[in-house]
Amino acid sequence: MSLKIVTAVFLGVAAIPFIYYGIALFSCWRFFRRPRPKYDGGFVPPVSILKPIRGLDPDTYENFSSFCRQEYPDYELLFCVGDREDPALPLIDRLMREFPERQIRVLFGSGRDASNDKVAKLARLVSEAQHEYVVINDSDVRARPDYLRAVVAPLADPKIGAVTCFYVSIEERGFVDRLQSVGMMSDFYVGIVVAWQLDGVKFALGPTIATTRERLAGFGGYESIENRPADDLLVGRLIADQGYEVELLRYPVETVADYQSMRELVHKRLRWIVVMRHMRPWGHFGLLFTHGLPWALAAVAVHPSWATAVGYLGSYFAVRCVITAMVASWGLKRRSYWRKMGLIPMWDALAFSIWVASFARRSIRWRGSDYYIHGGALVPVNSAAARRT
């Protein structure tokens, strides 16, 4: 085979990410142009807001107090902390003093022995919630006053088993926070919308899951997944497996950016992608053909010319900017994102490096501890080592 043919074949393969980008453009256009569903504004059942807590996030009190300002008639706020030494407890006590009109309760400990302590806490929270309808969210979420009405209203439709939302960072404090935010809009959310287009929503996003205790019990509840990673994704999948729809709202919830260093960002992203490698190995390998930057650079290296540079690198950057603008500016109304477009290649280079590194990673680090993933379950590294001795 001649060198020209080999070069042509390679350039053809290097163009495959543009097929993915084309699907992404169509998916984003179709998702965000849909008319907003008109839900029953009078559907306001009593709700339990469930918050598993461990330690402090930036602006923890402001995040917690935002849930006490909901324009919603009847709800309780239920926390679960590990013990009475948790640094979040004084802030919850302050919350009770400053919002005496709100129903706020605190549970201590999950009462379970599980690898995933967050999920064990959720199992107890669900069992002790006063109401059938539950809204689960992370401690770094800051809710607008209409939040509960927005996320609960779709559950009036009996076909909908769960509701989840996009989330956007506020108060970005530095370069790492801005880079993470660009990664969410240009990469993570694009993949979510493509998944919606190709297979429907069969997942949920941790910052908000609204559902019912009956839907959770339908797959065995949080107790059945307390030793597994990616609990938010699993909850959406297991509810969808029961024949219900998972509604992905265009209503974005706000989260407080909390990345203290590039190392922390890399560890979190690496943990997520290693989990995906175990859950969807072929899909994980297929991500190779969604990374346009390394393929564009390789195309220029194989066939160095201005035409190749413009055709591959120029087109790559232009399309990535358009996709990001569709998600951030058009879809989620983040008007200032054009100022961050220059960070897209940096994020893409980082994301590709992390994807490559994921194949060599045997464990994940979560909440200061290391775990293997065996048979879809989290196994503490120390426990696994002890069994081998």
C-alpha positions in Angstrom: 0.0 0.0 0.0 1.5 3.4 -1.0 2.2 6.1 1.5 -0.4 8.3 -0.2 -3.1 5.8 0.4 -2.0 5.2 4.1 -2.1 9.0 4.6 -5.5 9.3 3.0 -6.9 6.5 5.2 -5.5 8.1 8.3 -6.9 11.4 7.4 -10.3 9.8 7.0 -10.1 8.1 10.4 -9.0 11.5 11.9 -12.2 13.0 10.6 -14.4 10.6 12.5 -14.8 13.0 15.5 -16.5 15.4 13.2 -19.3 12.8 12.8 -19.7 12.9 16.5 -19.7 16.7 16.5 -22.3 16.6 13.8 -24.5 14.4 16.0 -23.8 16.6 19.0 -24.9 19.7 17.0 -28.1 18.1 15.9 -28.8 16.7 19.4 -28.3 20.1 21.1 -30.4 21.9 18.5 -33.2 19.4 18.9 -33.1 19.2 22.7 -33.0 23.0 23.4 -35.5 24.0 20.7 -38.2 21.8 22.2 -41.1 23.7 23.6 -40.9 23.7 27.4 -43.5 21.2 28.7 -46.4 22.9 30.6 -46.6 21.1 33.9 -49.4 21.4 36.4 -48.5 24.4 38.5 -51.0 23.4 41.1 -49.2 20.1 41.8 -47.5 20.8 45.1 -47.5 17.6 47.2 -45.6 17.6 50.5 -41.9 17.0 49.9 -38.9 15.7 51.8 -35.6 17.3 50.8 -32.9 14.8 51.6 -29.3 15.9 52.1 -26.5 13.4 53.0 -23.7 15.5 54.6 -20.0 15.0 55.2 -17.9 18.0 56.1 -18.1 21.5 54.7 -18.3 22.9 51.2 -17.6 26.6 50.2 -20.5 28.7 51.4 -22.2 25.8 53.1 -24.6 28.0 55.1 -25.7 30.0 52.1 -26.4 26.7 50.3 -28.4 25.2 53.1 -30.3 28.4 53.8 -31.4 28.7 50.2 -33.6 25.6 50.8 -35.4 27.4 53.6 -36.6 30.1 51.3 -38.5 27.9 48.9 -41.8 29.2 47.5 -43.5 26.0 48.3 -46.3 25.2 50.8 -45.2 22.1 52.6 -41.8 20.5 52.8 -39.2 19.3 55.3 -35.4 19.5 55.2 -33.8 16.3 56.4 -30.0 16.0 56.9 -27.9 13.0 57.7 -24.4 13.5 59.1 -21.9 10.9 60.2 -21.7 11.9 63.9 -21.9 14.9 66.2 -18.4 16.0 65.4 -19.2 16.8 61.8 -18.3 20.4 61.1 -21.5 21.0 59.3 -23.6 20.4 62.4 -23.2 23.9 63.9 -24.4 25.4 60.6 -27.5 23.2 60.7 -28.1 24.3 64.3 -27.9 27.9 63.1 -30.3 27.1 60.3 -32.9 25.8 62.8 -32.5 28.9 64.9 -32.8 31.4 62.0 -35.7 29.5 60.2 -37.9 28.3 63.1 -40.9 28.1 60.7 -39.2 25.3 58.7 -39.3 21.6 59.4 -35.7 20.7 59.8 -34.4 17.4 61.2 -31.0 15.9 61.6 -30.1 12.2 61.6 -26.8 10.9 63.0 -25.1 8.1 61.1 -26.5 5.8 58.5 -26.8 2.7 60.7 -25.3 0.7 57.9 -21.9 -0.7 57.0 -21.4 0.2 53.4 -18.5 1.1 51.1 -20.5 4.1 49.7 -21.3 6.1 52.9 -23.3 8.7 51.0 -25.6 6.0 49.7 -25.9 4.4 53.1 -27.0 7.8 54.5 -29.5 8.1 51.6 -31.0 4.7 52.5 -31.7 6.0 56.0 -32.9 9.4 54.8 -35.5 7.8 52.5 -36.7 5.4 55.2 -37.2 8.3 57.7 -38.6 10.9 55.3 -42.1 12.0 56.3 -43.4 12.4 52.7 -43.8 10.2 49.6 -42.2 12.7 47.3 -38.5 13.2 47.8 -35.9 15.6 46.4 -32.3 14.5 46.8 -29.4 17.0 46.2 -25.8 17.5 47.1 -24.6 19.9 49.8 -23.0 22.3 47.3 -26.3 23.1 45.6 -27.8 26.6 46.0 -31.5 26.7 45.2 -33.5 29.5 43.8 -36.9 30.1 45.4 -38.8 28.4 42.6 -36.6 25.3 42.7 -38.9 22.9 44.4 -41.9 23.8 42.2 -39.8 23.4 39.1 -38.4 19.9 39.9 -41.5 18.4 41.5 -44.1 19.6 38.9 -43.2 17.0 36.3 -43.9 14.1 38.7 -47.6 14.9 38.3 -47.4 12.9 35.1 -47.6 9.2 36.2 -45.3 8.2 33.3 -42.4 10.2 34.8 -40.5 8.3 37.5 -37.7 10.8 38.2 -36.6 14.3 37.4 -33.1 15.6 37.1 -31.4 18.8 36.1 -28.4 20.4 34.5 -26.3 22.3 37.0 -24.1 25.4 36.6 -21.3 26.7 38.7 -21.5 30.1 40.5 -18.9 32.1 42.2 -16.0 30.7 40.2 -13.0 31.7 42.2 -10.1 30.9 40.0 -8.7 29.4 36.8 -9.4 25.8 37.9 -13.1 26.6 38.5 -13.4 28.2 35.1 -11.7 25.3 33.4 -14.1 22.8 35.1 -17.1 24.9 34.1 -16.0 25.0 30.5 -15.5 21.2 30.6 -19.1 20.8 31.8 -20.6 22.9 29.1 -18.4 21.8 26.2 -17.9 18.2 27.0 -20.0 16.6 29.8 -23.4 18.1 28.9 -22.8 17.6 25.2 -22.4 13.9 25.9 -25.6 13.9 28.0 -27.6 15.5 25.2 -26.2 13.0 22.7 -27.2 10.2 25.0 -30.7 11.7 25.2 -30.9 11.8 21.4 -29.6 8.2 20.9 -31.1 6.3 23.8 -33.2 8.6 25.9 -32.5 9.7 29.5 -31.6 6.6 31.5 -29.5 8.3 34.2 -29.8 11.0 36.8 -27.4 13.8 37.8 -26.5 14.0 41.5 -27.2 17.7 42.2 -30.9 17.0 41.8 -33.0 13.8 41.7 -36.7 14.2 42.4 -38.7 11.0 42.6 -40.9 9.1 45.0 -40.2 6.5 47.7 -42.3 4.0 45.7 -40.1 4.4 42.6 -37.0 3.9 44.7 -38.5 0.9 46.4 -39.2 -0.5 43.0 -35.6 -1.4 42.4 -34.8 -2.2 46.1 -34.0 1.3 47.3 -30.6 2.8 48.1 -29.8 -0.3 50.2 -29.4 -2.3 47.0 -26.7 0.0 45.6 -24.9 1.0 48.8 -21.7 -0.7 47.7 -21.7 0.6 44.2 -20.2 3.8 42.6 -22.1 6.3 40.5 -25.3 6.0 42.6 -26.9 9.0 40.8 -26.5 7.4 37.4 -27.7 4.1 38.7 -30.8 5.5 40.3 -31.9 7.0 37.0 -31.1 3.8 35.1 -32.9 1.6 37.6 -36.0 3.8 37.6 -36.0 3.8 33.8 -35.7 0.0 33.8 -39.1 -0.1 35.6 -40.7 1.5 32.5 -40.8 5.1 33.8 -39.4 8.1 32.0 -36.6 10.2 33.5 -37.2 13.9 32.8 -34.1 16.0 32.1 -35.2 19.6 32.8 -33.6 22.6 31.0 -34.0 24.3 34.4 -30.4 24.6 35.7 -29.6 24.4 39.4 -26.7 26.3 40.8 -23.7 24.7 42.5 -20.8 26.4 44.3 -17.5 25.7 42.6 -15.1 24.0 45.1 -12.0 23.0 43.2 -9.0 24.0 45.3 -6.3 22.8 42.8 -5.8 21.3 39.4 -4.8 18.1 41.1 -8.2 17.9 42.8 -10.0 18.5 39.4 -7.9 15.7 37.8 -8.6 13.3 40.6 -12.3 13.9 40.4 -12.5 13.6 36.6 -10.3 10.5 36.7 -12.5 8.8 39.3 -15.6 9.4 37.2 -14.1 8.1 34.0 -12.6 5.0 35.6 -16.1 4.2 37.0 -17.5 4.7 33.5 -14.8 2.3 32.1 -16.0 -0.4 34.5 -19.7 0.3 33.8 -19.6 0.7 30.0 -16.2 -0.7 28.8 -17.0 -0.6 25.1 -18.6 2.8 25.3 -15.6 4.0 27.2 -13.2 2.8 24.5 -15.4 4.5 21.9 -14.7 7.8 23.5 -11.5 7.7 21.5 -13.5 8.9 18.4 -15.1 11.8 20.2 -11.7 13.5 21.0 -11.2 15.9 18.1 -8.1 17.7 19.3 -5.6 14.8 19.3 -6.9 13.6 15.9 -6.7 17.0 14.4 -3.1 17.4 15.7 -2.2 14.0 14.4 -3.7 14.8 11.0 -1.5 17.9 10.7 1.5 15.9 11.8 0.9 13.2 9.2 0.1 15.7 6.4 1.6 19.1 7.4 0.0 21.8 5.2 -2.0 25.0 5.7 -5.0 23.2 4.2 -4.8 20.4 6.7 -4.3 22.8 9.6 -7.3 24.9 8.6 -9.4 21.9 7.7 -8.8 19.9 10.9 -7.6 22.3 13.6 -9.6 25.3 12.4 -12.7 23.3 11.9 -12.2 21.5 15.3 -12.1 24.7 17.2 -14.9 26.4 15.3 -17.3 23.4 15.8 -16.4 23.1 19.5 -17.1 26.7 20.1 -20.5 26.4 18.3 -21.4 23.4 20.4 -20.4 25.1 23.6 -22.4 28.2 22.7 -25.5 26.1 21.9 -25.3 24.4 25.4 -24.1 27.3 27.5 -25.4 30.5 25.9 -28.5 29.3 24.1 -29.6 26.3 26.1 -28.7 27.2 29.7 -28.6 31.0 29.3 -25.1 31.5 30.5 -24.4 34.6 28.4 -20.8 35.2 29.3 -19.4 31.9 28.0 -17.9 33.4 24.9 -15.1 34.8 27.1 -14.1 31.3 28.1 -14.0 29.7 24.6 -10.2 29.9 24.5 -10.1 27.3 27.4 -11.8 24.6 25.2 -8.6 23.2 23.7 -7.0 23.2 27.1 -9.9 21.2 28.6 -9.9 18.8 25.6 -6.2 18.1 26.0 -6.7 17.5 29.7 -9.8 15.3 29.1 -8.0 13.2 26.6 -5.0 12.8 28.9 -7.3 11.6 31.7 -9.0 9.2 29.3 -5.7 7.6 28.4 -4.6 7.5 32.1 -7.9 5.7 33.0 -6.8 2.5 31.3 -3.8 2.2 33.6 -5.8 3.0 36.8 -6.8 0.1 38.9 -8.4 2.0 41.8 -10.3 5.2 42.5 -9.9 7.8 45.3 -13.1 9.0 46.9 -13.5 10.9 50.1 -9.9 10.3 51.0 -10.0 6.6 50.6 -9.0 4.2 47.8 -11.3 1.6 46.3 -11.1 -1.1 43.6 -14.2 -1.8 41.5 -14.9 -5.5 41.3 -18.2 -6.8 39.8 -19.6 -3.3 39.8 -19.0 -2.9 43.6 -16.6 -0.7 45.6 -14.1 -2.7 47.5 -11.8 -0.7 49.9 -8.1 -1.3 48.8 -7.1 -2.1 52.4 -9.8 -4.7 52.7 -8.8 -6.3 49.4 -5.2 -6.4 50.5 -6.1 -7.9 53.8 -8.0 -10.7 52.1 -4.9 -11.6 50.0 -2.6 -12.0 53.1 
